[in-house]
Amino acid sequence: MVPRVGTSSALRSRSMNLRRRASAASALALACALVAGACGTEEDANRSTPVKVASTSYVTLEPETTTTTIAPAATTIPPEGATSDKEQIHTIVGGDSLYGIASTYGITLQELLDYNQITGDPSQYLLIAGQTLAIPKGAKIPGTGSGDAGSGDGEVAAPVDTDPPVACTHKIEAGENPSRVASKYGITYDILQQANRSHDLRTWFPVGGEVNIPAGATGC
């Protein structure tokens, strides 16, 4: 029997169409798989991916709060009769005298003169307000009670706030001055001034006025 040409061609054509469809379906499936793998699902898109953060060597510290407490300065009051192991400085004020300054610090007049290299008649030494005198170490600290004179010879200086006892009075005559009157009674100008603290003898010394001569002076 001779095959029919038309039927054979139709079968080949149908077979080829089926293969084409199968290939297209396979390609479509592969494409979907690739797309799905690349893009993922919506759930995958919304899911956050954890990221590992590398540690650092920096450390963050809380700021420190510093409170500074200043203690009040301690006030030390020297005991009565205390002496200083350092040199003291005395500033001259109105009414001061060399004798009175020496008495204030519990030293002798001569010690004060020697330490400040004051020579000559101390009664002629002019004290000016604001001027300073050095007081040797070992002298009494003012305001801490009475103390012995520093001469070591038994002489005790009179307290600065007490006038020496009066032995007699002297009536000032013409031509006299404080130094001459002091010399007449064997005392210094400073001792005479100490006995007359109510007046500054450098400016008050009128003829006919009277000055006190302290106990221990000669000629009363």
Backbone bond lengths (Angstrom), bond angles and torsions (degrees), N, CA, C in turn:
res aa  C-N    CA-C-N  psi(-1)  N-CA   C-N-CA  omega(-1)  CA-C   N-CA-C  phi
1 M - - - 1.468 - - 1.520 107.91 -
2 V 1.201 116.99 138.11 1.476 122.82 179.62 1.516 109.00 -92.00
3 P 1.372 115.76 122.25 1.479 118.01 -178.71 1.503 112.44 -62.76
4 R 1.303 110.20 155.03 1.447 117.19 -179.90 1.516 109.56 -86.70
5 V 1.320 112.62 122.55 1.467 117.97 -175.90 1.509 111.83 -63.15
6 G 1.206 119.63 -42.62 1.482 122.10 -176.41 1.495 111.41 -63.68
7 T 1.287 119.07 -38.03 1.486 121.14 -178.15 1.481 110.87 -69.38
8 S 1.306 119.91 -41.61 1.478 122.42 -179.54 1.508 111.06 -63.86
9 S 1.289 117.17 -41.85 1.483 119.75 179.36 1.507 110.85 -64.38
10 A 1.269 116.17 -37.74 1.476 119.00 179.92 1.502 110.77 -65.88
11 L 1.321 118.51 -37.43 1.461 120.14 179.86 1.521 111.68 -68.02
12 R 1.356 114.48 -40.03 1.466 116.37 179.58 1.531 111.21 -65.09
13 S 1.310 115.26 -39.47 1.461 119.22 -179.86 1.526 111.08 -64.28
14 R 1.331 115.44 -39.87 1.482 119.27 -178.84 1.526 110.12 -67.32
15 S 1.346 116.48 -38.52 1.460 120.68 -179.32 1.528 110.44 -65.01
16 M 1.322 115.73 -41.01 1.452 119.72 -179.79 1.531 110.98 -65.52
17 N 1.322 117.19 -38.85 1.480 120.70 178.48 1.518 110.75 -62.94
18 L 1.355 115.07 -39.28 1.470 117.99 -179.98 1.533 110.95 -65.53
19 R 1.365 114.88 -38.93 1.459 118.17 -179.88 1.549 110.67 -67.01
20 R 1.361 113.32 -39.66 1.474 116.68 178.47 1.529 111.20 -61.17
21 R 1.342 116.10 -43.33 1.467 120.11 -179.76 1.528 111.27 -63.82
22 A 1.321 115.06 -40.25 1.467 118.66 179.70 1.527 110.37 -64.28
23 S 1.342 114.71 -42.05 1.468 118.40 179.71 1.522 111.25 -64.58
24 A 1.352 115.23 -41.77 1.463 119.19 179.07 1.521 111.30 -62.95
25 A 1.361 114.84 -41.71 1.464 118.91 179.52 1.509 110.44 -63.46
26 S 1.344 116.06 -42.60 1.473 119.22 179.33 1.522 111.04 -63.30
27 A 1.357 116.17 -41.77 1.466 119.41 179.47 1.521 111.79 -64.34
28 L 1.354 114.29 -38.02 1.463 118.96 179.51 1.518 111.02 -66.32
29 A 1.339 115.34 -41.42 1.461 119.77 179.62 1.522 110.91 -64.85
30 L 1.324 115.57 -40.06 1.461 120.18 179.70 1.527 111.38 -65.62
31 A 1.364 113.73 -40.68 1.469 117.72 179.03 1.515 111.55 -63.94
32 C 1.329 115.84 -41.54 1.490 119.16 178.59 1.509 111.26 -62.96
33 A 1.339 114.25 -39.98 1.465 117.92 -179.82 1.524 111.21 -63.59
34 L 1.342 114.51 -41.60 1.472 118.23 179.67 1.519 112.24 -64.97
35 V 1.374 114.14 -44.03 1.469 118.78 179.38 1.520 111.32 -63.08
36 A 1.312 115.92 -44.32 1.474 119.96 -179.88 1.512 110.77 -62.61
37 G 1.306 117.16 -38.16 1.462 119.95 -179.38 1.506 112.51 -70.41
38 A 1.337 116.45 -34.06 1.471 119.37 -177.69 1.511 111.86 -78.20
39 C 1.285 117.34 -44.22 1.471 121.24 -173.86 1.503 112.90 -90.76
40 G 1.319 117.49 -32.09 1.456 119.75 -177.58 1.492 111.03 76.13
41 T 1.280 115.67 176.88 1.453 121.71 179.87 1.505 109.54 -87.83
42 E 1.317 115.52 169.86 1.480 120.22 177.66 1.510 111.15 -61.86
43 E 1.343 116.42 -34.84 1.466 119.85 178.97 1.516 110.80 -64.86
44 D 1.381 113.75 -38.50 1.458 117.48 177.86 1.527 111.35 -66.02
45 A 1.330 116.11 -36.62 1.469 119.49 -179.21 1.511 111.70 -65.24
46 N 1.356 117.08 -34.51 1.464 120.64 -178.30 1.515 112.92 -81.80
47 R 1.333 116.15 -11.53 1.460 119.58 -177.13 1.531 109.04 -83.59
48 S 1.374 118.53 128.72 1.461 122.28 -179.45 1.508 109.94 -81.76
49 T 1.296 114.86 141.64 1.453 120.22 -179.86 1.523 109.12 -98.40
50 P 1.338 118.16 121.60 1.471 119.57 -179.71 1.516 111.03 -63.84
51 V 1.385 114.87 139.71 1.461 120.68 179.43 1.518 108.05 -118.13
52 K 1.288 115.41 128.58 1.454 120.45 -179.63 1.528 109.35 -79.56
53 V 1.364 116.36 125.51 1.464 121.81 -179.26 1.520 108.68 -101.80
54 A 1.298 114.36 125.43 1.460 118.84 -178.97 1.525 110.48 -69.93
55 S 1.318 116.13 141.75 1.463 120.52 178.59 1.517 110.26 -74.35
56 T 1.377 116.40 156.25 1.461 121.46 179.09 1.521 109.21 -120.11
57 S 1.328 115.94 170.21 1.467 121.30 179.43 1.514 112.11 -93.17
58 Y 1.345 117.17 2.38 1.468 120.69 -178.66 1.520 110.08 -87.00
59 V 1.354 115.09 139.83 1.461 120.88 179.20 1.519 108.35 -120.52
60 T 1.275 117.58 130.53 1.460 122.27 179.23 1.521 108.95 -94.32
61 L 1.328 116.31 121.66 1.463 121.48 -178.65 1.516 110.09 -109.53
62 E 1.301 115.42 147.64 1.460 120.52 175.20 1.530 108.40 -71.94
63 P 1.339 118.64 139.83 1.472 120.36 179.34 1.518 111.49 -61.63
64 E 1.324 115.62 137.81 1.454 120.21 -179.63 1.521 110.51 -81.23
65 T 1.303 115.40 144.09 1.466 121.51 176.17 1.519 107.73 -107.62
66 T 1.327 115.81 115.87 1.460 121.09 -177.17 1.517 110.01 -107.48
67 T 1.311 115.51 127.12 1.466 121.43 178.13 1.513 108.46 -114.49
68 T 1.324 116.83 121.47 1.458 121.88 -179.84 1.526 109.67 -103.38
69 T 1.295 114.82 123.46 1.455 120.54 179.37 1.515 109.12 -108.95
70 I 1.313 116.52 120.86 1.464 121.91 -179.96 1.521 108.50 -98.20
71 A 1.315 113.86 115.32 1.460 118.36 -179.27 1.522 109.90 -74.51
72 P 1.304 118.44 140.48 1.460 120.19 178.64 1.515 110.69 -63.60
73 A 1.337 115.25 142.56 1.461 119.76 -178.80 1.522 109.74 -65.54
74 A 1.329 113.82 133.82 1.458 118.77 -179.36 1.524 109.57 -75.06
75 T 1.305 116.03 137.47 1.458 121.87 179.11 1.510 108.97 -106.77
76 T 1.322 115.16 117.42 1.452 120.12 -178.45 1.524 109.25 -106.53
77 I 1.311 116.13 122.55 1.460 121.38 178.80 1.520 107.73 -98.07
78 P 1.345 117.59 120.40 1.474 119.36 -179.71 1.520 110.47 -60.69
79 P 1.324 117.34 143.40 1.470 119.85 178.04 1.525 110.32 -67.90
80 E 1.315 115.48 164.39 1.461 120.67 -178.37 1.519 110.87 -61.00
81 G 1.322 115.39 133.91 1.459 120.44 179.55 1.514 114.37 75.23
82 A 1.358 117.83 14.15 1.468 120.38 -177.86 1.514 110.93 -67.60
83 T 1.319 115.84 147.93 1.458 121.49 176.43 1.519 109.40 -115.32
84 S 1.309 115.92 158.32 1.462 121.18 -177.94 1.523 110.09 -99.54
85 D 1.345 115.50 137.24 1.460 119.56 176.93 1.527 111.29 -89.96
86 K 1.340 115.70 8.33 1.459 120.98 177.93 1.522 109.54 -127.90
87 E 1.314 115.36 161.92 1.459 120.36 175.89 1.520 110.38 -65.54
88 Q 1.313 117.10 138.63 1.453 121.94 176.61 1.539 108.71 -109.42
89 I 1.323 114.66 157.39 1.463 120.34 178.89 1.527 108.52 -119.53
90 H 1.320 115.40 128.52 1.474 121.08 177.79 1.519 108.91 -109.49
91 T 1.327 116.22 128.48 1.462 121.98 177.61 1.525 108.90 -98.26
92 I 1.305 115.63 125.02 1.469 121.04 -176.53 1.530 110.49 -66.08
93 V 1.322 115.78 135.39 1.468 122.50 173.54 1.529 107.58 -124.62
94 G 1.309 115.79 166.75 1.449 120.27 179.52 1.519 112.34 -57.34
95 G 1.324 116.77 133.81 1.462 121.20 179.58 1.517 113.56 93.39
96 D 1.340 118.23 -7.64 1.462 120.97 178.92 1.526 110.61 -68.09
97 S 1.309 115.80 151.03 1.454 122.26 171.94 1.520 107.19 -139.29
98 L 1.314 116.69 158.45 1.467 119.43 -179.67 1.523 111.27 -61.42
99 Y 1.304 115.90 -40.33 1.464 119.77 178.84 1.529 110.93 -64.51
100 G 1.327 115.49 -44.07 1.458 118.99 179.97 1.522 112.15 -64.62
101 I 1.351 117.48 -38.96 1.463 120.71 178.99 1.520 110.40 -64.09
102 A 1.334 116.38 -44.32 1.459 120.15 178.10 1.522 110.94 -59.38
103 S 1.325 116.25 -40.99 1.462 120.53 179.40 1.531 111.35 -64.67
104 T 1.319 115.73 -39.43 1.467 120.04 -179.33 1.519 111.19 -57.94
105 Y 1.332 116.02 -38.46 1.466 120.22 -176.35 1.530 112.94 -98.92
106 G 1.334 116.40 7.65 1.459 119.68 174.98 1.516 114.46 68.72
107 I 1.312 117.31 29.19 1.459 120.59 177.49 1.527 108.51 -120.98
108 T 1.325 116.24 170.17 1.460 119.33 179.02 1.522 109.86 -83.54
109 L 1.319 114.52 160.88 1.458 119.83 177.47 1.528 110.47 -60.06
110 Q 1.359 115.98 -40.64 1.466 119.31 -178.25 1.522 111.69 -64.67
111 E 1.313 117.25 -36.81 1.465 120.26 177.58 1.525 110.45 -63.04
112 L 1.317 116.07 -41.87 1.466 119.96 178.78 1.526 110.25 -63.95
113 L 1.327 116.86 -43.04 1.460 121.03 -179.20 1.530 110.95 -64.32
114 D 1.333 116.02 -47.01 1.466 120.18 -177.89 1.527 111.39 -63.57
115 Y 1.335 116.53 -41.82 1.461 119.75 -175.47 1.527 111.11 -67.69
116 N 1.329 116.36 -29.76 1.464 120.40 179.74 1.522 112.55 -100.79
117 Q 1.353 115.53 9.32 1.464 121.99 177.49 1.527 111.81 53.61
118 I 1.338 114.12 43.52 1.467 120.17 176.44 1.518 107.67 -92.67
119 T 1.304 115.82 118.98 1.461 120.99 -178.88 1.530 110.13 -114.22
120 G 1.316 114.57 168.09 1.458 119.15 179.72 1.517 111.15 83.97
121 D 1.304 115.26 -167.29 1.459 121.80 -178.11 1.530 109.19 -72.62
122 P 1.353 117.68 114.98 1.463 119.10 -178.86 1.522 112.97 -63.76
123 S 1.353 115.63 -22.08 1.464 118.36 179.62 1.522 111.83 -68.81
124 Q 1.351 115.98 -17.33 1.458 120.05 -179.83 1.529 111.78 -98.12
125 Y 1.318 115.52 0.10 1.462 119.08 -178.27 1.525 108.92 -79.78
126 L 1.318 115.87 121.55 1.464 121.06 -175.76 1.520 110.48 -88.23
127 L 1.303 114.92 122.92 1.466 120.62 176.26 1.522 108.80 -96.15
128 I 1.313 115.91 129.02 1.462 121.63 -178.27 1.520 108.92 -114.99
129 A 1.326 116.36 132.71 1.468 120.40 179.45 1.527 109.96 -56.87
130 G 1.332 115.48 132.58 1.462 120.58 -178.27 1.512 112.68 98.19
131 Q 1.329 116.53 -20.90 1.459 121.13 176.33 1.527 108.88 -67.54
132 T 1.328 118.08 154.12 1.466 120.40 179.66 1.516 110.74 -120.13
133 L 1.319 115.04 149.73 1.460 122.73 174.20 1.525 107.77 -126.12
134 A 1.321 116.10 141.96 1.462 121.04 178.86 1.528 109.19 -87.60
135 I 1.321 115.16 139.38 1.458 121.94 179.44 1.526 107.61 -112.01
136 P 1.320 119.69 126.26 1.472 120.59 -176.00 1.526 112.44 -64.95
137 K 1.337 115.45 152.24 1.459 119.32 177.56 1.524 109.65 -64.31
138 G 1.312 115.46 151.29 1.451 120.95 -175.07 1.513 112.51 93.99
139 A 1.343 116.34 -6.78 1.464 120.09 177.90 1.521 110.00 -78.47
140 K 1.313 114.96 160.28 1.459 120.71 -179.68 1.528 110.93 -67.41
141 I 1.322 116.47 145.61 1.454 121.30 173.17 1.525 107.59 -84.11
142 P 1.339 118.40 121.27 1.470 120.08 -176.20 1.528 112.50 -54.96
143 G 1.323 115.63 142.23 1.459 120.53 177.10 1.508 114.33 85.14
144 T 1.361 117.85 10.68 1.464 119.28 -178.78 1.524 111.78 -116.18
145 G 1.326 116.80 23.63 1.452 119.36 177.82 1.511 111.17 98.76
146 S 1.314 115.67 172.33 1.460 120.85 -176.44 1.512 110.74 -75.54
147 G 1.309 115.92 156.54 1.455 121.24 177.85 1.508 110.07 -147.26
148 D 1.325 116.08 161.05 1.448 120.38 179.96 1.511 110.25 -76.14
149 A 1.320 115.39 154.06 1.456 119.86 175.69 1.510 108.51 -66.69
150 G 1.310 115.95 149.11 1.456 120.12 -173.95 1.504 114.56 -85.71
151 S 1.318 121.06 12.01 1.450 121.86 -175.22 1.513 112.30 -76.84
152 G 1.350 115.95 -26.37 1.453 118.96 -178.01 1.515 112.76 79.27
153 D 1.307 118.98 3.48 1.462 121.20 -177.90 1.526 111.69 -101.78
154 G 1.337 117.04 11.46 1.449 120.48 176.97 1.499 114.05 91.55
155 E 1.356 117.53 -6.91 1.460 119.34 -179.64 1.525 109.78 -76.35
156 V 1.325 116.71 134.32 1.457 122.42 179.61 1.513 108.58 -114.30
157 A 1.331 116.38 125.01 1.466 120.21 -179.73 1.515 110.11 -73.24
158 A 1.320 116.36 143.32 1.457 121.34 178.92 1.520 109.59 -71.60
159 P 1.334 118.50 141.15 1.462 120.59 177.24 1.524 110.14 -56.49
160 V 1.321 116.66 143.35 1.452 120.65 -174.70 1.527 112.60 -68.56
161 D 1.357 116.45 -25.18 1.456 118.24 -176.33 1.525 112.80 -94.94
162 T 1.335 116.78 12.34 1.461 120.46 -179.88 1.522 109.04 -127.43
163 D 1.325 116.64 126.28 1.460 120.05 177.76 1.536 109.45 -71.70
164 P 1.333 116.76 140.95 1.467 119.25 176.53 1.533 110.08 -61.90
165 P 1.313 117.19 150.45 1.464 118.91 176.59 1.525 110.84 -58.75
166 V 1.321 116.51 142.49 1.459 121.57 -176.99 1.525 109.81 -90.88
167 A 1.343 114.99 127.56 1.468 119.48 178.37 1.524 110.45 -88.67
168 C 1.342 115.80 -38.90 1.452 121.00 178.99 1.515 109.35 -165.45
169 T 1.316 117.25 -179.45 1.464 120.90 176.55 1.524 108.68 -121.56
170 H 1.312 114.60 154.79 1.468 120.20 179.92 1.522 108.41 -123.53
171 K 1.333 115.61 130.55 1.460 121.10 178.04 1.521 108.45 -90.03
172 I 1.303 116.17 123.93 1.462 121.91 -174.94 1.528 110.30 -70.53
173 E 1.333 114.82 131.35 1.455 120.87 178.86 1.519 109.99 -111.04
174 A 1.310 116.81 163.81 1.456 121.92 -179.18 1.523 110.26 -60.66
175 G 1.315 116.32 137.40 1.465 121.58 178.80 1.508 114.01 89.27
176 E 1.316 117.68 -7.80 1.462 119.73 -179.86 1.530 110.97 -87.32
177 N 1.313 113.94 155.97 1.466 120.78 172.89 1.528 107.48 -137.86
178 P 1.316 118.53 168.19 1.470 120.46 -175.93 1.522 113.37 -56.06
179 S 1.335 117.30 -40.47 1.466 119.96 -177.46 1.523 111.48 -64.92
180 R 1.330 116.46 -40.41 1.461 119.85 179.84 1.527 111.34 -66.04
181 V 1.311 115.35 -41.81 1.469 118.69 179.08 1.513 110.19 -64.75
182 A 1.360 117.71 -41.98 1.460 120.77 179.01 1.525 110.44 -61.43
183 S 1.333 116.85 -44.89 1.468 120.63 -179.95 1.531 111.66 -63.42
184 K 1.330 116.40 -35.02 1.467 120.67 179.60 1.516 111.53 -59.76
185 Y 1.344 116.08 -32.72 1.460 120.45 -177.50 1.535 112.56 -103.75
186 G 1.330 116.02 10.67 1.469 119.67 174.94 1.519 114.83 72.28
187 I 1.315 116.41 27.46 1.468 120.15 178.47 1.531 108.74 -126.12
188 T 1.329 116.00 173.15 1.469 120.16 178.24 1.528 109.95 -93.44
189 Y 1.325 113.89 166.21 1.459 119.48 177.03 1.534 110.86 -58.38
190 D 1.342 117.34 -41.94 1.464 120.32 -177.91 1.520 112.42 -62.97
191 I 1.319 115.66 -38.47 1.468 118.66 178.54 1.529 109.97 -67.07
192 L 1.339 115.98 -39.69 1.470 119.14 176.94 1.527 110.49 -63.87
193 Q 1.334 117.04 -40.57 1.467 120.31 178.65 1.521 111.05 -65.24
194 Q 1.327 117.11 -40.14 1.461 120.92 179.03 1.531 111.03 -61.04
195 A 1.323 116.07 -33.84 1.467 120.09 -179.63 1.526 111.78 -79.30
196 N 1.341 116.09 -9.23 1.467 120.29 -179.04 1.535 109.89 -132.18
197 R 1.317 116.33 53.72 1.456 120.78 -173.32 1.520 113.81 -68.88
198 S 1.316 116.81 -13.77 1.470 119.00 178.51 1.521 111.82 -73.04
199 H 1.329 117.69 -13.52 1.463 122.27 179.96 1.529 109.33 -131.17
200 D 1.327 115.70 147.57 1.461 120.96 170.12 1.526 106.06 -92.42
201 L 1.337 115.62 105.96 1.468 119.90 -173.19 1.520 112.55 -65.44
202 R 1.336 117.35 -13.59 1.464 118.56 178.00 1.524 110.98 -73.24
203 T 1.321 116.24 -24.69 1.469 119.97 -178.90 1.528 112.35 -117.99
204 W 1.323 116.59 -17.64 1.481 120.21 -179.88 1.519 108.64 -119.69
205 F 1.316 116.27 107.34 1.465 121.47 176.41 1.529 108.84 -160.34
206 P 1.342 115.29 63.28 1.473 119.53 -174.58 1.527 112.27 -78.59
207 V 1.299 115.46 147.92 1.468 120.59 174.49 1.524 108.02 -63.44
208 G 1.341 116.08 131.39 1.449 120.96 -178.23 1.526 113.24 94.09
209 G 1.332 116.13 -14.87 1.459 118.83 176.46 1.514 111.65 -75.20
210 E 1.304 116.84 162.36 1.451 121.23 -178.69 1.527 110.84 -117.07
211 V 1.324 115.16 138.67 1.472 121.10 175.86 1.513 108.96 -120.96
212 N 1.323 114.75 149.63 1.464 120.76 179.50 1.528 110.15 -81.68
213 I 1.315 115.47 138.64 1.457 121.41 174.22 1.536 106.33 -108.66
214 P 1.329 117.94 119.74 1.465 120.04 -173.22 1.533 112.78 -73.08
215 A 1.322 113.55 161.04 1.456 120.00 177.14 1.523 109.64 -61.86
216 G 1.330 115.71 143.70 1.469 120.48 -177.93 1.509 111.70 99.66
217 A 1.355 117.28 -16.75 1.456 120.60 177.00 1.529 109.05 -73.99
218 T 1.310 116.51 157.39 1.450 121.72 178.21 1.531 109.91 -101.63
219 G 1.324 115.29 154.55 1.456 119.66 175.71 1.507 114.74 93.92
220 C 1.351 118.99 0.53 1.475 120.55 177.04 1.535 109.81 -79.41
